Amino acid sequence: MKQYLLSVHHESPEEVANVSDEDMQRMFAQVDAFNTEVRQAGVWVFAGGLEDIDSATVVDGRGAQAVITDGPFSETKEYLGGFWVIKAADLDEALEWARKGSAACEGRVEVRPFQGEAE
Amino acid sequence: MQSMAARDIEQVFRAEHGRLVATLIRRFGDIDLAEEALGDALVTALQTWPDQGLPPNPGGWLQTAAANKAIDRIRRESTRDARHHEATVMTPTTHDPVAEAAAAVEEFGVIADDRLRLIFTCCHPALAPETRVALTLRLLGGLTSAEIAQAFLVPEPTMAQRLTRAKRKIRTAGIPYRVPQAADLPRRLAGVLAVLYLIFNEGYLASSGDDPVRDDLCAEAIRLTRVVRTLLPDELEVTGLLALMLLTQARRPARVAGGVLVPLDEQDRSSWEPELIVEGHGLVRECLRRGHPGPYQIQAAINAVHTDAPTAPDTDWGQIVALYDRLRVVHPSPIVELNRAVAVAELDGPAVGLALIQDLPLDGYHPWHVARADLLRRLDRPDDAAAAYDRAIELTDNRAEQALLRRKRLAVQDPR
């Protein structure tokens, strides 16, 4: 089995802020149900939703003195909102989980394999 | 003993390439290794066949030679890895790639055709469309990256890089090497057929370059579609696509005259290829007997009606409109509406046809401008027709088609 990162990207903080409570409740319920399905299928590794991009801090420890800056890496339009890490036999299986996850969270999902040998 | 030229050997090699590489990939699980081993086997064939003559089963000979070359490569790699291993951790490995590969060779006698697995991998939706086309031509068609680069007018390093990147993604992302499950098959097969039709169409009306028709691409698309049909005989859309290609290819000899594209109604029908028409019509009848035809089968049937008419005025336009009526149900698109309107214009006149196409969102699609121009010409609106021909000429890079459109444009401006 390989491990895949299924990540959800938001277009902008406004996009998230403008979601109504009702819509948010529905998405939470859908994602909950999806998470249960992933666990029951035995392919769950880890998952999490992230706080707003405003809460990000960048640390650059490449020099002698670490430099700490407020905010995300760069002013890119899209940013990571949450993710799942799952186990799958191949990309087709991972894509099928991504399809379900995308429907649950009502957002596009990017699928990326983790490095390293398959177990 | 017959002596063989390198050209003949390369032809045998090209014909066997898809089958050989597909089997090697399944047995060794590595596309690059399969290609390299097959390349080694070709070198050996080029060295020995000219003197010793063609072996009784060239495909089997190449398969065995390539498998041995693959094992040699694995052995060399594993020796290197093993030395590296000893130097670092000194842990013996239970994994024995040489024995595994040798066991793989034993199984060669009973393999099913692996080309079907390979084509679904090459046409996987996780690869970019242009990559699917290139990979299919490379691995199944056996074209070199230089030949593919030339066919699609990109620099060779660009094409080589595209292929390398695709193979890396197949490996790292875990794109599977298998025929999709029944539930996914229709959708995935549609993707495969789209790639084959794209190859055919690029050949039949080259989007640019010196040759208006790339016969090599048309032939390769037909050959690969025949392979898929042999492997999936119950999938009627494959049969439909093959019929569509054959009935289109049948008109190839009449299609270009003196560097100018010849429209269907002006073609010399006596030069159409009767064997292809007979075969195509047979396939269309086979599809229609089974009912519920999909888009390729309906398009094939439309082409069967065209190729059935001894002269252009004999064309059964009523039948063609009826087929487009079915096509717009199973595969609605503005392009289908456009083609249907052209047929309707033959039945009900150019004004009706023009009204049907006027608002279609096809401004970037040169056949829309051609159809408009032809209808405007028939409606005695030469200035509007000339403007539409101009726009069509701007939008096509095919020289033979440009020549045809310029001739038509001159004719509306300067009526005899």
Interface residues (C-beta under 8 A of the other chain):
Chain A: K2 A88 A89 D90 L91 D92 A94 L95 V111 R112 P113 A118
Chain B: H124 A126 T172 A173 G174 I175 P176 P180 D184
